[in-house]
Amino acid sequence: MIRALLAFLLLCLAAPAGAADIRVHRETLPNGLVLQVVARPALPIVTVEMGVRAGASRDPAGKAGTANLAAALLTEGTATRSAAEIAEAIEFVGGSIGAEADRDYATLSLSVLSRDLSMGLHVLADVARHPAFAPDEFERVRKEVAGAIRADEDNPGRVAAKAFDRALFGDHPYARPVEGDTDGIAAITRDDVAAFHATHYVPNNAVLSFVGDVTPDMARALATEVFGDWARRPLAPEPAQAPPELPDSRLLTIDRPVAQANVVLGHVGITRDNPDFYPVVVMNYILGGGGFTSRVVKSVRDDQGLAYSVFTAFDARRQPGTFSAVFQTRNDNANQAIRSVLAELRRIQDAPVTDQELDEAKSYLEGSFPLRLDTNRKTAYLLTFIEMYGLGVDYFDDYLARIRRVTAADVQRVARQYLRPDAMQWVVVADQEAAAVAAP
């Protein structure tokens, strides 16, 4: 009954909220833990998300997958609770709890009715601070991850994506998948995971975001109660290695007995705090991020019928991420499709976009922004994101204003600055005899 009530309340919360409705309270507790609160008292439900700068980019050398294993094991038992007891405590009140790692940070999330917030937060704190990393649970989860990595070898799209990251980033941490690789997972020990947690899961390396039926005073009192004695510690230095410079185009072919060529082409992109991020977002929407209205889709899919799905994307991170174009096409169409994508990159550099393209892109980006805030969980995720990337709590208002300010000249300028059609890395997973791909 409680689970059904919580599900109903979550559905009720799915009404879009404008950015102007978001008022963020932010403060830092004495131990360095950042506290953020967005009060939404309309319904008796609260989502809490903790973000920790403990992503895969901080994996120890030779042990890719450590951050992912650490996050996956948080809810698998603590010093005082078994995995079953954690699940039962939260599920009994109709809530949910989970943890995961990404490239730059890890997250723990909790959703409960507001009357159960104190209990839920105590469980979340126990999970974050006192994971047991029991040897049997460690081995079980490690085997599951290793199995998933092996399964990826049968997925041409995943093979292409992983090869693209390796080609682009070399020895940089971004070259490694978040879940790790076969050698890394085999090398990780239970003590490695425990040491990673002890190093990175500290209050002055974390943010705690509350969204829902809670006030800043209530959130502060609860956070102080359950996290106040969590001692701050000196932080490990952030990896400062820059992605390698790759001035020349390179083609990497991987032979697989498949009917469709899986192609990823691109280069190193931008950081999330780049001042040109917003013009880049608009430019990419017009180029290949805008679904059926984008230039790449119109050319490759609609006009030539070379691929059903094709898109471009900038993955902006703490350090420069990726720009990529991704598509699947018949093996014998791979060369033509690659040339067509490159032609669109050059076209958006050579001439200003039309007023209609610019207006449609900005209208979509403005109109879709409230959908990123239409639930407590989405808002909590975004609060964590802006703290992890240092974007500031005025992000919610700035986003729309900065999108509106983008001009056609801005789009052409960033296309020329951040697209490098003559210095691309191409990865093609295909039946290479049938595809016969040659560098354009």
GIMO-V147569 format. One line per field, one symbol per residue. phi: phi as a letter, one per 30 degrees, with the letter a starting at -180 (. if undefined). burial: # if it has 9 or more other C-alpha atoms within 8 Angstrom, else .. A space follows every 10 residues. Layout:
phi = ???
burial = ???
This chain:
phi = .ddddddddd ddddcecded dcbccbacde djddcbbbdb ddbdbbcbbc cbdbdddced eibdjdddde dddecckbdb bdeddddddd ddcicbbaaa cbdcacbbbb bbdedcdddd dddeddddcb ddheeddedd dddddddddd dddccedded ddddddddch ddeddcdedj beddddddce dddddddddc dbddbbbbcc bkdacedddd dddddccdcd ddbecdddec ddeddbdcdb cccbdbdbdc dcbbbladcb ddcdededed ddededdacc idcddddddd cddcidadca abaccdbdce cbcbcbabbe edcedddddd dddddddddd bddddddddd ddddddddee ddbdbedddd edededddci diddeddded ddddddcddd dddddddccb dcbcccbbca dddddhdbdd
burial = ..#.##..## ..#..##.#. .#..##.##. ########## ..######## #########. ..######## ########.. ####.##..# #.#####.## ########## ####.##..# ########.# ###...##.. ##..##..## .##..##### ########## .######### ##.##..#.# .###.##.## ########## ######..## .###.#.#.. .#........ ..#.....## #.##.#...# ########## ###...#### ########## ...####### #....##..# ########## ########## #.###.#### ##.###.##. .##...##.. ##..##..## .######### ####.####. #.#.###.## .##..#.#.# ######..## #.######## ##..#.....
